Amino acid sequence: MAHMTLWHGVLCAALMMGLSAQAGQAAPVSNVPTVHGISLYDTPALAEDFDHFPWVNVDAPKGGDMVRAAQGSFDSLNPFIVRGDPASGLTAMGGLPFDTLMVENPDEPFTLYGLLAAGIRLDPDRRWMEIDLDCRAHFHDGSPVTAEDVVTTFETLKTKGSPMYRAYYADVTDVKILSPFTVRFEFNEHNSRELPLIVGQLPVLSAKDIQDRDITRPTLDPLMGSGPYRIASIQPGQRIVYQRDRNYWGKDLPVNRGRYNIDRLIFDYYRDPSVAFTAFRAGRVDLRVENIARNWITGYDFPAARQELIKRVEIEDHNPAPMQGFVMNLRRDIFKDRRVRQALGLAFDFDWLNRNLFYGLYARTRGFFDQSSMEARGLPSTAERALLAPWRDQLPEEIFNAPLPIEAPETLRPRLKEALGLLYEAGYEVRNNRMVDRSTGQPLRFELLLRDSSLERMALPMVRNLARLGVEVNLRTVDPSQYLVRLRQFDFDMTTTVIAQSNNPGNEQREYWGSEYANQPQSRNLMGIESPVVDDLVDHIIRADSREALDTAASALDRVLRWGFYVIPQYHSPVTRLAYWKKFAMPDQSPEYGLDFDSWWVDTQNDALIDARQE
């Protein structure tokens, strides 16, 4: 059982004796008011004395298990680097065993409230931020969470962690320890409004634990955290079990009340999605996020479902639709010509797929910020034109005077005819039923790399359509580990990916599209885009000082990316489909901008009923 050390308890008690209105917060270092949360543009919706998040059930019982299926395998418990496959439940922002400085409220567009941070002081010009740590916070070994841990974590992730952290924290110019429980972050003069919130999402690791190990290597030795769960056991590549920490220091904080109710969270690994679904039907897996339309329509006719032991719900998604698509690797010569990329995209027949394979459940994804105020629409607005005008000679003229590229004409045959014309313009011609380079005679062929056999039925129709144009596509499916290695090394021609966007894009856009990441192995710029236009628009997104400015810059970026034809957009679901055994209960209302599985609990009466019916 973890307890504070004696000196830690004495110091914390002293700090809590009237030095601040907030528990455990030291006397302010600056004259900027201390607040309980920060928001991107507005003020936090929840008052300083809020008791819990609005949607949670504060009376939810504790206990029970939840088993979920994970795909593939894992060989690491270190999610902060790009090497290795980290286990489910661990993310680049920490995950279950790790507390962050602040925690996001998914019921607001982008607002953070204190977690490890008992108090926050943010410079009105956003040039610096001071954070007072809650002196009651301690790691799982009982040692206190201090300013030294924050600084060491920040510097370690930025210098030794995934390239993502260097992009996220690029405009943090200095981090200082002001007192044992107070830290100050200083920001570049031209930093984004989002940067303080990005820093607030920093997962905090134990400085002593970091210093005693090589953080750059995958490991099966858990890193020290201070979060609501500990790693209880692992079977490498097969199972990981998280145990709720009954002595979790933050269990009564307003951001945590009514959450983290389930005692054990278990992730069992399956290499085949169909086997994972079979395990769910047999009661060996408790919860599914159902991403396969056929399963949702036809797959739930089995005994437990007929006995109404399974509940299915559809929850509306109010975030921008994720960009799921075929990504073309511009590092390959065959994809360097925009006309070739556009032609290949015309062979994707969404209407046929949705009608024949997906039961009409999906909508076509057209851009990178669909279903949001940031989505490009119609012709550029006056404000967009002002951003794009300096780059007019580097942009296709269609951006300024043509409708956005969509599927018109809708039917396949005219699209293939248009694709054929584009390929001829790009220097190709058909010889002996093969599309070849007119000057070299080299065939237009590439490999489509997949990580999941279930994607083949979606990819094969496009492969057949391209074959009608004389384009040769080798469809190759590899196991998830090999797929991840190849992606990190950009060792692919074309592949599928999902690029998810928040309602408030910021620094992460550099790694998605920025030139500096185009040839940096393990970055998320899979396409290899190197464009000063894109770099400039990303900077405008990051520096936006209002919602209007952000929407304008994101819309301009969306427009440029769509006319670049770097991705063949596929489809998205307007809802999240969940199927779960009725032994679980969830709050009556879901937060506006995301699911919160941490607010679920085990209904003991239903759990006993299910056990009785299965005997």
Helices and strands as residue ranges (DSSP letters): H 6-16, E 37-39, E 65-71, E 90-91, E 94-95, E 102-104, E 111-114, E 117-122, E 128-133, H 147-160, H 163-168, E 172-179, E 182-187, H 195-200, H 207-211, E 229-235, E 239-244, E 264-270, H 273-281, E 287-289, H 293-298, H 303-306, E 310-316, E 323-328, G 333-335, H 338-345, H 350-356, E 363-364, H 382-388, G 389-394, H 398-401, H 412-425, E 428-431, E 434-437, E 445-450, G 453-455, H 456-468, E 472-477, H 480-488, E 494-499, H 508-513, G 515-517, H 532-543, H 547-564, E 567-569, E 571-572, E 575-581, E 584-585, G 597-599, E 601-602, H 604-614
